[in-house]
Amino acid sequence: DKVDATVARAKDEGDLPLVGFKDPEEFVNSIVKPRRIIMLVKAGKPVDGVIETLTKFLDPGDLIVDGGN
């Protein structure tokens, strides 16, 4: 799948320190608080869905930066 392929590519391209997550809660919980998440997701419903999913696991003071277009 895309997560595994991206992690494998990072390893092949110089053993880059990349960790892949398939579970949004596990991803959010892996970030040191206060959390800062920068994302690049297609505008509209896709980004709205990602924000909705992630905010379920965020705390007050955590931050999401939407860098998509």
Backbone bond lengths (Angstrom), bond angles and torsions (degrees), N, CA, C in turn:
res aa  C-N    CA-C-N  psi(-1)  N-CA   C-N-CA  omega(-1)  CA-C   N-CA-C  phi
1 D - - - 1.447 - - 1.520 110.19 -
2 K 1.317 117.86 177.22 1.464 121.90 -173.49 1.526 113.02 -63.75
3 V 1.314 117.66 -38.84 1.468 120.34 -179.18 1.524 109.72 -63.25
4 D 1.312 116.64 -51.16 1.471 120.60 -178.67 1.529 111.14 -62.75
5 A 1.330 117.15 -40.03 1.463 120.88 179.87 1.531 111.09 -64.89
6 T 1.318 117.36 -40.03 1.466 120.88 179.89 1.523 111.50 -67.27
7 V 1.314 117.00 -42.80 1.466 120.89 178.13 1.528 109.93 -63.55
8 A 1.323 117.34 -42.97 1.468 121.45 178.74 1.526 110.70 -62.98
9 R 1.327 116.92 -41.69 1.468 120.86 179.01 1.524 110.75 -62.80
10 A 1.330 117.72 -42.32 1.461 120.96 178.27 1.518 110.84 -60.42
11 K 1.323 116.50 -40.08 1.466 120.94 179.08 1.533 110.07 -65.91
12 D 1.340 116.26 -43.41 1.459 120.85 -179.94 1.522 112.55 -65.74
13 E 1.328 117.07 -30.44 1.459 121.03 -175.67 1.530 113.35 -92.15
14 G 1.304 116.90 19.17 1.455 118.53 175.12 1.511 113.23 131.58
15 D 1.307 116.64 22.26 1.466 121.53 178.28 1.532 110.79 51.31
16 L 1.332 115.42 48.65 1.460 121.81 -178.94 1.528 110.64 -67.44
17 P 1.330 117.32 145.36 1.476 121.47 -176.64 1.533 111.34 -78.15
18 L 1.302 116.24 77.60 1.459 121.72 -177.79 1.522 109.62 -119.95
19 V 1.318 116.24 133.30 1.463 122.00 176.73 1.525 106.93 -118.08
20 G 1.308 117.13 133.45 1.458 121.19 179.30 1.519 111.16 -102.60
21 F 1.312 115.72 144.05 1.464 121.56 178.89 1.519 109.43 -128.32
22 K 1.316 115.72 140.08 1.461 121.97 175.91 1.520 111.13 -108.56
23 D 1.319 116.26 -15.12 1.457 122.23 -178.64 1.528 108.74 -111.02
24 P 1.346 118.12 118.85 1.468 119.96 -177.08 1.519 113.92 -59.98
25 E 1.306 118.34 -37.19 1.463 120.74 179.54 1.521 110.60 -65.78
26 E 1.319 117.03 -42.07 1.464 121.02 177.94 1.532 110.17 -63.21
27 F 1.324 116.52 -40.07 1.466 120.80 177.59 1.527 110.83 -61.20
28 V 1.318 117.13 -53.22 1.467 121.35 -178.14 1.526 110.38 -59.85
29 N 1.309 117.72 -43.24 1.463 121.07 -177.97 1.531 112.93 -69.45
30 S 1.332 117.71 -14.70 1.463 120.89 179.15 1.529 112.19 -82.16
31 I 1.323 117.36 -9.26 1.467 121.90 -174.94 1.531 109.61 -96.04
32 V 1.327 115.74 135.48 1.463 121.85 178.78 1.526 109.37 -66.37
33 K 1.344 115.89 137.88 1.466 121.56 179.81 1.514 110.88 -82.00
34 P 1.314 120.78 147.40 1.456 125.38 -7.74 1.530 109.82 -69.18
35 R 1.301 115.84 139.41 1.467 121.88 -174.18 1.524 110.54 -79.61
36 R 1.334 114.70 144.07 1.458 122.24 173.85 1.517 107.11 -132.24
37 I 1.311 116.81 116.65 1.456 122.10 -177.39 1.522 108.19 -116.88
38 I 1.325 116.89 123.20 1.458 122.15 173.64 1.517 106.78 -107.24
39 M 1.323 116.24 127.55 1.467 119.01 -177.75 1.513 110.71 -133.28
40 L 1.312 114.53 149.99 1.453 123.14 176.14 1.522 106.87 -124.35
41 V 1.309 115.38 95.37 1.466 121.82 -177.07 1.519 107.63 -127.55
42 K 1.316 116.13 143.64 1.465 121.75 179.30 1.531 110.76 -51.10
43 A 1.323 115.51 136.82 1.465 121.67 -177.96 1.528 111.63 -62.59
44 G 1.312 115.14 157.81 1.465 121.62 176.86 1.518 111.55 94.37
45 K 1.333 114.99 -141.96 1.462 120.44 -176.19 1.529 113.75 -57.67
46 P 1.355 119.39 -38.63 1.470 117.68 179.78 1.528 113.05 -59.08
47 V 1.336 117.69 -48.00 1.470 119.46 -178.64 1.521 110.54 -69.95
48 D 1.310 117.48 -36.82 1.467 119.75 177.31 1.528 110.76 -60.11
49 G 1.338 116.47 -40.43 1.456 120.70 179.16 1.518 113.10 -65.82
50 V 1.338 116.41 -40.59 1.462 120.10 178.98 1.528 110.29 -66.23
51 I 1.331 116.51 -44.30 1.468 119.77 179.06 1.527 110.14 -61.76
52 E 1.315 116.99 -44.11 1.470 120.58 178.99 1.524 111.16 -59.85
53 T 1.325 116.53 -42.86 1.462 121.06 -179.79 1.529 111.53 -65.14
54 L 1.324 116.75 -48.06 1.464 120.17 -176.29 1.524 112.83 -68.30
55 T 1.329 117.37 -38.11 1.471 119.21 -175.88 1.524 112.65 -64.05
56 K 1.304 118.31 -19.87 1.472 121.06 176.67 1.532 110.94 -61.76
57 F 1.340 116.61 -24.60 1.456 121.41 -173.04 1.529 113.02 -112.66
58 L 1.327 117.54 1.35 1.463 121.52 -178.47 1.519 111.27 -90.90
59 D 1.331 115.37 159.27 1.466 123.04 177.98 1.525 108.99 -109.85
60 P 1.331 117.11 161.29 1.466 119.78 173.26 1.533 109.13 -54.48
61 G 1.315 116.63 135.78 1.459 121.49 -178.19 1.514 113.99 95.79
62 D 1.324 118.41 -15.53 1.458 121.54 175.26 1.531 107.67 -73.93
63 L 1.330 116.90 159.19 1.451 121.51 -172.26 1.526 110.84 -136.14
64 I 1.326 115.82 136.25 1.459 121.85 170.67 1.525 106.97 -116.41
65 V 1.338 116.63 127.86 1.456 122.44 174.54 1.516 107.04 -109.04
66 D 1.331 115.99 119.89 1.460 122.13 178.05 1.521 107.64 -93.96
67 G 1.321 116.22 105.16 1.449 121.02 -179.58 1.519 113.49 -99.13
68 G 1.322 116.57 10.52 1.457 120.52 178.87 1.516 111.26 -76.69
69 N 1.329 115.14 179.37 1.459 118.24 -179.58 1.508 112.05 -109.16
